Amino acid sequence: MEKGNFEKAWKDAFDGAEVTPSNSVWTNVELELEKSAGGKMKQRLLFYKVLAAASLVFAMGIGGAYYVSVQADYNQTTGSLSVNPDASIKSEINDTQTQIEQHIDNNQEQKASENDRVVNSGNNTSSSLNTLRLQDRNLTSVDKGFSASRNQVEEGETINTSLTGTMPTHDQGLIVSREEDFYNRVTDRFVNRPLPPLANTSKPKLIITEPYTEPDPGMVLLAKLKDEEEKYAAMDKRKSTENIWTSIGVGAGSFNPNTTSSVSVNNNLSSGNNQNPTANAGPSAGSSYSMGLQIGGRIADRFMLLGGLSYLTQNASYTSTVVSMESTNRAASLNDFSNTQSASYASTPYGVNSNLQFVSLPVQAGYLIIDKDFSIQLNGGVSTDFFIVNTLTPDVSGISKITQSAGADSPYRTINFSGLAGTEFSYRFSDHYRIAINPGIRYALNSIYKSDSNAEVAPITFDVALRFRYIFR
Amino acid sequence: MQNGRYIGYMLNEQELIEGCRKGSRASQQALYDRYCKKLMVVCLRYSKSIAEAEDILQEGFVKVFQGLDGFRQDAKLETWMTRIMVNTALNHHRKKLYLFPMVDIEKTDLPENEMGISNLHFTELLTMIQSLPQGCQVVFNLFAIEGYSHKEIADMLGISEGTSKSQYARARVLLQEKLKKESSHYKKVYGERKF
């Protein structure tokens, strides 16, 4: 079936046709999209519902506690201000009752006498009767007032003069007798009544008891979540902010001189004397101490660059069988290899303590294996060690110690290089501070003796340093 | 979040599509605002009431936003969205559609008269279409306005081509009767004038 004018006319009729749908369509589309996006909207609504319910419970709890507290205060206050009906009003009513009964008796007596008078004197009767009727009405009103006030007292009503601002009903019952009596009674009551304890206090204080509040579970949960978020945010902040730091530290360890050949003194000794070709026995292992300042920076996510300045002192002991004799004072001293002018003599073996001191400029690269508050870091690098002095101290008397400083005459190289490797275990205990234990090895890359001294000493040091790091940012 | 009502004026269609693909609610709202009125007419043609049409429109737009990643842009966006609305309408009424008996016919002989359709407002025509029986309404829309062939309609609805033709023929007869009625009323009011 081909399409003709009829179909074309229908198609054209709807070209550009528009009908505005109701606003609810978009709202429903939006809701459907939210639902399909993992029910996030549903979760949000549920969260807000729970939050609203929790808030309501919290508000009701606060309100309830406050109400209970205020009610307790109110009862306490009204208790002190209220008048005990048994004590004052009842006695007053009893008095009134007695007065009324007397009044009734008097009236009855008066009526009897009036009747006698009516019998006796006829024309005065009508006015007297009117007076009596009026008095009867007054008495009836008094009776009504009295019974009303008695009923109230029997029901145990507490009359609060200060809070209600209205007069007690039993007073209204008494008004009917005479208006001025009412005012007199009221004045009398307020003047003669003992004041409540609050009014007698020299410095009255308003005491508001703190309402008991039950912690709302929803709010507690939110607070916990907030704490967690802050904690993780702080951790992230710490990680991201530990970029530049400085540290000071001290270290101690073992020092191995690592002598590869015995120190020979042949070249340094004058000929013709008793000579010992092996003047010094191989030094035994000693100790090493260091202290220094380090500066570090993060150059990549897990890579660090470390530099600094350290002072090193290394001690080793060995045995010597040679002494040097100065020509001028003939005082015996340790054999000074460098002093070619001194004469050396063989001696009985004696112990010598050698103390080497350096200033070191280490440069290391570090890699963070664990980058948390507790961190583990591998360090490796080289240090340039500037020789300061070597002190040789004999352990026997009669032989003086000698010091050998750096310089052209010194057998020690002024500049030495060492390889460094170590591991750093550290813990960050605040935003700006971290403490670290740093076991490591220092290996001399060259002999600390000059090449013409016939000695090869490349010390190896194993030490453990304790460092305090201050983190700038 | 920006309001889609405002960014709809600022962004072109491609930017809106990109925004919708990223899940921007403002872009989705802007796209909705741009096409909802035209597509509402499509939905009205396939439904019996405004409420029903709005249900189809809502369901159709959700499909549009969910399926926008698959829109290859080899067709116009409006055409693609119209197709989604039509499919949604067909799914919406599929069960009801088969409640109506359809008689196979092979040949129809219908007069080629546009019967003064151009003189009527589209809302009047909409009313006529909505008054058709369900099957006739769907087939008429698909054939006359959407432009599908009877074979395509038969495939879409899972019916024979003959059934599609017979339903269309019936729809056309019914519409022509309505148009004739409207035309006589029109002539009474306006005479023989052409607008």
Interface residues (C-beta under 8 A of the other chain):
Chain A: M1 K3 G4 N5 F6 E7 K8 A9 W10 K11 D12 A13 F14 G16 A17 E18 V19 T20 P21 S22 S24 V25 W26 N28 V29 E30 E32 L33 S36 A37
Chain B: G23 R25 Q28 Q29 Y32 C36 K37 K38 M40 V41 L44 R45 A53 E54 L57 Q58 F61 V62 F65 Q66 T108 L110 E112 N113 E114 M115 I117 S118 L120 F122 T123 L125 F143 A144 I145 G147 H150 K165 Y168 R172
